[in-house]
């Protein structure tokens, strides 16, 4: 008997965010890459989010919505587990929106948080 382990994705991507990511992946400079979401020290609340198109690396965990893959390194995954990425094209405050259940507090701009 073989045991199968299923792993819950680190983060989820809404349909609107997946549409935007797919559009950006079509650009020549992003060919063969997927979105990487990471956390680093900085920002007004102590930690900040980063996003870049990148290739998969050893030890990466993944997330997404089935249509797009998002890579997350193991250290960032500790802070991002359960996060949802959305996208808004509103004229004011448009762009990717990150809802992180692990953030104790976030700054007004939504780009940094404390855990």
Secondary structure as GFF3:
##gff-version 3
##sequence-region A 1 115
A	DSSP	beta_strand	11	13	.	.	.	ID=ss1
A	DSSP	alpha_helix	15	25	.	.	.	ID=ss2
A	DSSP	three_ten_helix	28	30	.	.	.	ID=ss3
A	DSSP	beta_strand	34	41	.	.	.	ID=ss4
A	DSSP	beta_strand	47	54	.	.	.	ID=ss5
A	DSSP	beta_strand	61	64	.	.	.	ID=ss6
A	DSSP	beta_strand	69	72	.	.	.	ID=ss7
A	DSSP	alpha_helix	74	80	.	.	.	ID=ss8
A	DSSP	beta_strand	83	88	.	.	.	ID=ss9
A	DSSP	beta_strand	95	99	.	.	.	ID=ss10
A	DSSP	beta_strand	105	106	.	.	.	ID=ss11
A	DSSP	beta_strand	112	114	.	.	.	ID=ss12
###
